């Protein structure tokens, strides 16, 4: 009887570990839907920023302002006056939200990026990375525990992208949830 009890406890522990391992792929309790939801909210915030400013941020000060704007929209909480933007190269960050001007997305093939995202696309687990061409396009991906972009069931990079034609008309916006 004691042996059966220990086997049952070991089995339950093993199942609990397996479930934790699946959740851990996304880190800190977030699953793929939650992470992708953050990317979608960030996309909505980027469209709102573009509508208000006529283009996406281009200069460092604009990037910082846009990052704070997106952070507030995504988290639903105001950015504290003491909140500092941190920098890693050209990437501006507040907590797990990152924003960078990357003009290479302007001519990039969405299909190619889905199949083969650049090796430079790395970020800490659960990060939301916003790339903008500084004009009218954005692309947002989220990282899993490995630091690489989240992938869908077909092993394609899962991201949100958009190209806005006019800052004046919201109905001119073309955005896709890839």
Wavefront OBJ file of the C-alpha trace (Angstrom):
o trace
v 0.000 0.000 0.000
v 2.802 2.359 0.871
v 4.447 1.643 -2.480
v 1.214 2.531 -4.350
v 0.952 5.743 -2.343
v 4.505 6.798 -3.271
v 3.936 5.923 -6.920
v 0.750 8.024 -6.923
v 2.562 10.964 -5.287
v 5.422 10.662 -7.799
v 2.935 10.572 -10.686
v 1.127 13.690 -9.420
v 4.448 15.484 -8.940
v 5.532 14.521 -12.453
v 2.252 15.773 -13.942
v 2.529 19.020 -11.996
v 6.098 19.466 -13.275
v 4.995 18.830 -16.870
v 2.220 21.414 -16.603
v 4.642 23.912 -15.055
v 7.130 23.269 -17.858
v 4.529 24.097 -20.501
v 3.613 27.322 -18.713
v 7.283 28.127 -18.207
v 7.847 28.308 -21.954
v 6.148 31.678 -21.778
v 7.656 32.583 -18.415
v 6.143 34.069 -15.267
v 2.715 32.513 -15.683
v 1.780 34.083 -19.011
v 0.503 31.839 -21.761
v 0.625 32.408 -25.510
v -2.812 34.026 -25.657
v -1.958 36.467 -22.863
v 1.344 37.374 -24.500
v -0.266 37.840 -27.883
v -2.987 39.940 -26.223
v -0.262 42.303 -25.015
v 1.021 42.567 -28.599
v -2.495 43.334 -29.857
v -2.986 46.074 -27.227
v 0.427 47.496 -28.133
v -0.638 47.523 -31.793
v -3.792 49.442 -30.915
v -1.681 51.922 -28.935
v 0.731 52.355 -31.848
v -2.189 53.088 -34.195
v -3.496 55.643 -31.687
v -0.027 57.242 -31.414
v 0.172 57.493 -35.216
v -3.281 59.057 -35.416
v -2.334 61.690 -32.808
v 1.143 62.489 -34.157
v 0.895 61.868 -37.896
v 3.687 59.271 -37.936
v 5.460 56.799 -35.733
v 8.318 57.970 -33.520
v 11.662 58.484 -35.190
v 13.948 60.444 -32.862
v 15.067 59.189 -29.434
v 12.892 61.643 -27.478
v 9.840 60.672 -29.554
v 10.602 56.977 -29.040
v 10.712 57.522 -25.267
v 7.386 59.383 -25.356
v 5.786 56.718 -27.540
v 7.111 53.950 -25.289
v 5.548 55.588 -22.232
v 2.290 56.037 -24.146
v 2.217 52.383 -25.233
v 3.201 51.181 -21.757
v 0.265 53.083 -20.225
v -2.173 51.731 -22.816
v -0.959 48.141 -22.439
v -0.827 48.083 -18.640
v -3.776 50.395 -17.987
v -1.711 52.295 -15.431
v 0.012 55.657 -15.752
v 3.783 55.758 -16.024
v 5.152 57.081 -12.740
v 7.189 60.288 -12.999
v 10.161 58.370 -11.594
v 9.961 55.680 -14.290
v 13.166 55.580 -16.276
v 13.495 54.403 -19.845
v 16.472 52.080 -20.164
v 18.545 51.626 -23.285
v 20.251 48.646 -24.839
v 21.727 49.916 -28.059
v 18.835 51.396 -30.030
v 16.190 49.582 -27.964
v 14.241 51.719 -25.491
v 12.607 49.758 -22.640
v 10.229 50.143 -19.739
v 9.926 46.861 -17.880
v 8.968 44.239 -20.484
v 7.903 46.649 -23.263
v 10.588 47.518 -25.807
v 10.453 49.953 -28.724
v 12.993 50.517 -31.471
v 13.165 52.250 -34.823
v 14.096 49.640 -37.421
v 13.811 50.864 -40.982
v 14.454 47.356 -42.348
v 10.820 46.406 -41.656
v 9.773 48.873 -44.370
v 10.737 46.505 -47.182
v 10.552 43.224 -45.317
v 8.496 40.296 -46.532
v 5.974 39.405 -43.828
v 5.937 35.786 -44.998
v 9.736 35.563 -44.809
v 9.799 37.122 -41.322
v 7.196 34.598 -40.174
v 9.270 31.677 -41.442
v 12.715 33.035 -40.589
v 12.754 35.913 -38.100
v 16.156 37.607 -37.894
v 18.611 36.105 -35.403
v 18.772 39.568 -33.811
v 15.178 39.155 -32.633
v 15.988 38.237 -29.054
v 14.617 39.679 -25.820
v 14.066 38.558 -22.222
v 11.126 36.201 -21.665
v 7.671 37.817 -21.871
v 8.983 40.900 -23.624
v 6.853 42.741 -26.129
v 9.100 44.165 -28.830
v 7.766 46.958 -31.019
v 9.638 47.769 -34.196
v 8.693 50.795 -36.266
v 10.123 52.237 -39.434
v 9.749 55.720 -37.914
v 7.100 56.625 -40.444
v 4.012 54.491 -41.072
v 4.762 50.823 -40.319
v 5.111 48.756 -37.171
v 5.701 45.135 -36.267
v 5.285 43.707 -32.753
v 6.506 40.327 -31.531
v 6.648 38.748 -28.097
v 9.373 36.559 -26.669
v 9.060 33.201 -24.972
v 11.369 31.919 -22.234
v 14.143 31.159 -24.763
v 14.205 34.860 -25.656
v 13.086 34.163 -29.213
v 9.805 35.143 -30.880
v 6.649 33.222 -30.060
v 5.657 30.760 -32.749
v 2.252 29.465 -33.749
v 1.232 25.829 -34.236
v 2.715 25.920 -37.758
v 6.106 27.045 -36.347
v 5.702 30.527 -37.827
v 6.679 33.626 -35.898
v 3.507 35.104 -34.417
v 3.367 38.885 -34.523
v 1.164 41.912 -35.072
v 1.950 44.310 -37.876
v 0.418 47.331 -39.468
v 0.937 49.942 -42.107
v -1.020 53.153 -41.746
v -1.792 55.154 -44.857
v -3.148 58.277 -43.234
v -2.849 59.714 -39.757
v -6.170 61.500 -40.188
v -8.497 58.616 -40.968
v -8.644 55.577 -38.739
v -10.473 53.617 -41.430
v -7.422 53.972 -43.698
v -5.366 51.819 -41.340
v -4.355 48.414 -42.516
v -3.296 46.163 -39.708
v -2.950 42.455 -39.509
v -2.619 39.960 -36.754
v -0.114 37.496 -38.170
l 1 2 3 4 5 6 7 8 9 10 11 12 13 14 15 16 17 18 19 20 21 22 23 24 25 26 27 28 29 30 31 32 33 34 35 36 37 38 39 40 41 42 43 44 45 46 47 48 49 50 51 52 53 54 55 56 57 58 59 60 61 62 63 64 65 66 67 68 69 70 71 72 73 74 75 76 77 78 79 80 81 82 83 84 85 86 87 88 89 90 91 92 93 94 95 96 97 98 99 100 101 102 103 104 105 106 107 108 109 110 111 112 113 114 115 116 117 118 119 120 121 122 123 124 125 126 127 128 129 130 131 132 133 134 135 136 137 138 139 140 141 142 143 144 145 146 147 148 149 150 151 152 153 154 155 156 157 158 159 160 161 162 163 164 165 166 167 168 169 170 171 172 173 174 175 176 177 178
